[in-house]
Amino acid sequence: MQLYMIRRRSAWADAAELEKTAAISKRIGEEEMADKLRWIRSYVISEPDGRLGTCCIYEAVDGEAIREHARCVGMPGDEFFPVAATVVIRPDPVDA
C-alpha cells in the first residue's frame, strides 16, 4: 500500500460534527474496506472561516480507494497526495 496525505478543507462546523464523521470513517475503513485502506492519523485544523478541516494520513492501494472511502463516509476526498518520504524530527506531542 502507498502512504497518502489527504487535505479536507473546512469540512466540519464543529468538533461534534467531526467526531460523528470520524466514527463513520473508522467503521467503514475497518469493516468494509480493510483490504483497500487504513486510516493512520489526522491533524485537525482550525480553518480561517471558523470551520474545521483535517490533514489525514492513510495507507491505500490507490487513489480510487481514497475517493471511494470518502464517498461512502460523505466527506471530501479529492485533494490527496502520495507521500514521498517521512521526516520525523520529534515525535508528536502528547497531551498532558
ChimeraX commands (.cxc) that place a marker at each C-alpha (Angstrom):
marker #1 position 0.00,0.00,0.00 radius 0.5
marker #1 position 1.03,3.60,-0.65 radius 0.5
marker #1 position 1.01,6.29,2.05 radius 0.5
marker #1 position -1.18,9.34,1.26 radius 0.5
marker #1 position -1.86,12.73,2.82 radius 0.5
marker #1 position -5.47,13.85,2.39 radius 0.5
marker #1 position -6.47,17.51,2.88 radius 0.5
marker #1 position -10.10,18.12,3.81 radius 0.5
marker #1 position -10.71,21.88,3.92 radius 0.5
marker #1 position -13.46,23.42,6.09 radius 0.5
marker #1 position -15.44,20.19,6.06 radius 0.5
marker #1 position -16.95,20.38,9.57 radius 0.5
marker #1 position -18.79,23.07,11.52 radius 0.5
marker #1 position -17.53,21.93,14.91 radius 0.5
marker #1 position -15.82,19.15,16.88 radius 0.5
marker #1 position -19.08,17.21,17.42 radius 0.5
marker #1 position -19.71,17.03,13.67 radius 0.5
marker #1 position -16.10,15.93,13.08 radius 0.5
marker #1 position -16.32,13.22,15.77 radius 0.5
marker #1 position -19.51,11.82,14.22 radius 0.5
marker #1 position -17.87,11.67,10.80 radius 0.5
marker #1 position -14.70,10.12,12.26 radius 0.5
marker #1 position -16.71,7.29,13.81 radius 0.5
marker #1 position -18.35,6.53,10.47 radius 0.5
marker #1 position -14.99,6.77,8.69 radius 0.5
marker #1 position -13.34,4.35,11.10 radius 0.5
marker #1 position -16.20,1.84,10.85 radius 0.5
marker #1 position -16.27,1.87,7.04 radius 0.5
marker #1 position -12.49,1.66,6.82 radius 0.5
marker #1 position -12.21,-1.24,9.24 radius 0.5
marker #1 position -15.35,-3.21,8.34 radius 0.5
marker #1 position -15.91,-2.57,4.64 radius 0.5
marker #1 position -12.59,-1.50,3.14 radius 0.5
marker #1 position -9.87,-3.09,5.30 radius 0.5
marker #1 position -8.31,-4.67,2.21 radius 0.5
marker #1 position -8.09,-1.27,0.44 radius 0.5
marker #1 position -7.06,1.31,3.02 radius 0.5
marker #1 position -6.01,2.06,6.59 radius 0.5
marker #1 position -6.50,5.32,8.48 radius 0.5
marker #1 position -3.26,6.15,10.29 radius 0.5
marker #1 position -3.82,9.59,11.87 radius 0.5
marker #1 position -5.37,13.01,11.38 radius 0.5
marker #1 position -4.44,16.53,12.33 radius 0.5
marker #1 position -7.46,18.79,12.92 radius 0.5
marker #1 position -7.04,22.31,11.56 radius 0.5
marker #1 position -8.84,25.49,12.63 radius 0.5
marker #1 position -9.68,26.99,9.25 radius 0.5
marker #1 position -9.74,30.77,8.55 radius 0.5
marker #1 position -13.54,30.60,8.08 radius 0.5
marker #1 position -14.05,29.22,11.61 radius 0.5
marker #1 position -14.78,25.67,10.48 radius 0.5
marker #1 position -12.60,22.61,11.00 radius 0.5
marker #1 position -10.53,20.85,8.38 radius 0.5
marker #1 position -8.08,17.97,8.53 radius 0.5
marker #1 position -4.84,16.66,7.12 radius 0.5
marker #1 position -5.13,12.88,7.27 radius 0.5
marker #1 position -2.56,10.17,6.75 radius 0.5
marker #1 position -3.85,6.96,5.16 radius 0.5
marker #1 position -2.37,3.89,3.56 radius 0.5
marker #1 position -4.31,2.90,0.45 radius 0.5
marker #1 position -3.96,0.62,-2.55 radius 0.5
marker #1 position -4.59,3.61,-4.82 radius 0.5
marker #1 position -6.28,7.00,-5.10 radius 0.5
marker #1 position -9.59,5.47,-6.10 radius 0.5
marker #1 position -9.77,3.69,-2.72 radius 0.5
marker #1 position -9.42,7.08,-1.01 radius 0.5
marker #1 position -12.18,8.57,-3.18 radius 0.5
marker #1 position -14.44,5.55,-2.58 radius 0.5
marker #1 position -13.96,5.72,1.18 radius 0.5
marker #1 position -14.72,9.46,1.22 radius 0.5
marker #1 position -17.90,8.92,-0.86 radius 0.5
marker #1 position -19.09,6.18,1.49 radius 0.5
marker #1 position -18.46,8.37,4.54 radius 0.5
marker #1 position -19.89,11.53,2.94 radius 0.5
marker #1 position -16.80,13.73,3.30 radius 0.5
marker #1 position -14.38,15.41,0.88 radius 0.5
marker #1 position -11.73,13.15,-0.59 radius 0.5
marker #1 position -10.42,14.58,-3.83 radius 0.5
marker #1 position -7.41,16.53,-2.54 radius 0.5
marker #1 position -4.76,13.93,-1.75 radius 0.5
marker #1 position -1.10,13.37,-2.45 radius 0.5
marker #1 position 1.21,10.33,-2.33 radius 0.5
marker #1 position 3.76,10.71,0.46 radius 0.5
marker #1 position 7.28,10.52,-0.98 radius 0.5
marker #1 position 9.09,10.31,2.37 radius 0.5
marker #1 position 8.60,10.87,6.09 radius 0.5
marker #1 position 10.97,13.03,8.10 radius 0.5
marker #1 position 10.45,12.90,11.87 radius 0.5
marker #1 position 12.42,15.44,13.87 radius 0.5
marker #1 position 10.48,14.85,17.09 radius 0.5
marker #1 position 7.54,12.62,17.93 radius 0.5
marker #1 position 4.09,14.22,18.04 radius 0.5
marker #1 position 3.47,15.99,21.35 radius 0.5
marker #1 position 1.37,14.15,23.91 radius 0.5
marker #1 position -1.45,15.97,25.71 radius 0.5
marker #1 position -0.82,16.37,29.43 radius 0.5
marker link #1:1,2 radius 0.2
marker link #1:2,3 radius 0.2
marker link #1:3,4 radius 0.2
marker link #1:4,5 radius 0.2
marker link #1:5,6 radius 0.2
marker link #1:6,7 radius 0.2
marker link #1:7,8 radius 0.2
marker link #1:8,9 radius 0.2
marker link #1:9,10 radius 0.2
marker link #1:10,11 radius 0.2
marker link #1:11,12 radius 0.2
marker link #1:12,13 radius 0.2
marker link #1:13,14 radius 0.2
marker link #1:14,15 radius 0.2
marker link #1:15,16 radius 0.2
marker link #1:16,17 radius 0.2
marker link #1:17,18 radius 0.2
marker link #1:18,19 radius 0.2
marker link #1:19,20 radius 0.2
marker link #1:20,21 radius 0.2
marker link #1:21,22 radius 0.2
marker link #1:22,23 radius 0.2
marker link #1:23,24 radius 0.2
marker link #1:24,25 radius 0.2
marker link #1:25,26 radius 0.2
marker link #1:26,27 radius 0.2
marker link #1:27,28 radius 0.2
marker link #1:28,29 radius 0.2
marker link #1:29,30 radius 0.2
marker link #1:30,31 radius 0.2
marker link #1:31,32 radius 0.2
marker link #1:32,33 radius 0.2
marker link #1:33,34 radius 0.2
marker link #1:34,35 radius 0.2
marker link #1:35,36 radius 0.2
marker link #1:36,37 radius 0.2
marker link #1:37,38 radius 0.2
marker link #1:38,39 radius 0.2
marker link #1:39,40 radius 0.2
marker link #1:40,41 radius 0.2
marker link #1:41,42 radius 0.2
marker link #1:42,43 radius 0.2
marker link #1:43,44 radius 0.2
marker link #1:44,45 radius 0.2
marker link #1:45,46 radius 0.2
marker link #1:46,47 radius 0.2
marker link #1:47,48 radius 0.2
marker link #1:48,49 radius 0.2
marker link #1:49,50 radius 0.2
marker link #1:50,51 radius 0.2
marker link #1:51,52 radius 0.2
marker link #1:52,53 radius 0.2
marker link #1:53,54 radius 0.2
marker link #1:54,55 radius 0.2
marker link #1:55,56 radius 0.2
marker link #1:56,57 radius 0.2
marker link #1:57,58 radius 0.2
marker link #1:58,59 radius 0.2
marker link #1:59,60 radius 0.2
marker link #1:60,61 radius 0.2
marker link #1:61,62 radius 0.2
marker link #1:62,63 radius 0.2
marker link #1:63,64 radius 0.2
marker link #1:64,65 radius 0.2
marker link #1:65,66 radius 0.2
marker link #1:66,67 radius 0.2
marker link #1:67,68 radius 0.2
marker link #1:68,69 radius 0.2
marker link #1:69,70 radius 0.2
marker link #1:70,71 radius 0.2
marker link #1:71,72 radius 0.2
marker link #1:72,73 radius 0.2
marker link #1:73,74 radius 0.2
marker link #1:74,75 radius 0.2
marker link #1:75,76 radius 0.2
marker link #1:76,77 radius 0.2
marker link #1:77,78 radius 0.2
marker link #1:78,79 radius 0.2
marker link #1:79,80 radius 0.2
marker link #1:80,81 radius 0.2
marker link #1:81,82 radius 0.2
marker link #1:82,83 radius 0.2
marker link #1:83,84 radius 0.2
marker link #1:84,85 radius 0.2
marker link #1:85,86 radius 0.2
marker link #1:86,87 radius 0.2
marker link #1:87,88 radius 0.2
marker link #1:88,89 radius 0.2
marker link #1:89,90 radius 0.2
marker link #1:90,91 radius 0.2
marker link #1:91,92 radius 0.2
marker link #1:92,93 radius 0.2
marker link #1:93,94 radius 0.2
marker link #1:94,95 radius 0.2
marker link #1:95,96 radius 0.2
view
